[in-house]
Amino acid sequence: MRIQWMKWIKNKFFITSIVFMVYALFLDDWDIFHLIKQNMKLSQLNEQRIETRKKLDKTRITLNKLRTTSGIEAFAREEKFFKKNDEDIFVISYE
């Protein structure tokens, strides 16, 4: 059994393969740690893209509502707290 392992260890192709694998996994510019970090960054960017698309859809819906006069008035009253001359506005905030 020991002699069989010695044959493998003395084989120049086996040694070259091991050295190449160590270099590729740990010493290269694109080593395994860099690839894992890039993969995590990619997943974060995908999450940000999904969030941005949701915000864009919400903005598009608001923009479609603002195409009418009543939509503009409702937006101004609800979001910007505009009022007519003869009314009072009370803002209630919950903490």
N, C-alpha and C positions, 0 to 999 in steps of 0.2 A: 504494500500500500504506500509506504514511504517512498519507494523507488518511483512509483508512478507520479507522485507529486513532484518529485525532483525533476522528472522529465518535462513536466509542464513549466516549472519555474525556470529551467535552463533554456527553454525554447525562446528564440529571439522574437518571434511573432507574438507570442503571448506577452512578453515583457513590453514590446512596443505598443500593443493594444492597451495594456494597463496604463502605461505612461500617457498615451493619447486620451484615454477616458478621464484620467485625473486632470489633465490639462483642460479638456473640454468642459468638465463639470465645475471646476473650481478656479482655474487661473485665466481663462479666456475673458475677453471683454464682455461677451454675452454668456456669462456663467449662469448656473442654475439659480443663484440668488437674484441676479438681475432680471431673469425671466419671470420669477415669482413676483417681484416687485412691479414689473411692467403689467403682469396679468391682473394684479390687484388694482393698479391705476386704471386699467381698461374697464374693470367692473365699476369703479367709482364714476368714471366718465359716462358709462352707459346709464347709471342711475341718474346722473345730472341731466342727461339727454331726455330721459323719461319725464323728469320733473319739469324741464323747460318746455317740453311738448304739452304737458298738462296746463302750464301757465299760458302758453300760446293759444290753446283751445279756449281757455277761459277768456282771454283777451279778445279772441275772435267773436265769441258769443256776445260779449259786452259791446263790441264794435257794431255788430249787427243790430243790437237793441238801440244803439245811438243813431241809427239811420232815420228814425222817426222823431217828430217833435215831442210826443209824449214820452218816448224813451229818454230823450235828452233831459227833459224835466224831471223824470223819475231818478235818473242817475245823479243829477245835480242836488236833488233833495236828499237822497239816501247817502251818497258818498261824500259830497262836498258841503253838506248842511246849508244849502241855499234855502231861502224862504221867500214867500210872497210878502207884500207890504203889510197886510192885515193879519198876519199870523205869528205865533210865537213857537219857538222850537225848544224842546227840552231834551237834552242828551243824557241818557242814563247809562252809566258804565258800571259793570260788575267787576269786583276785584277778587 
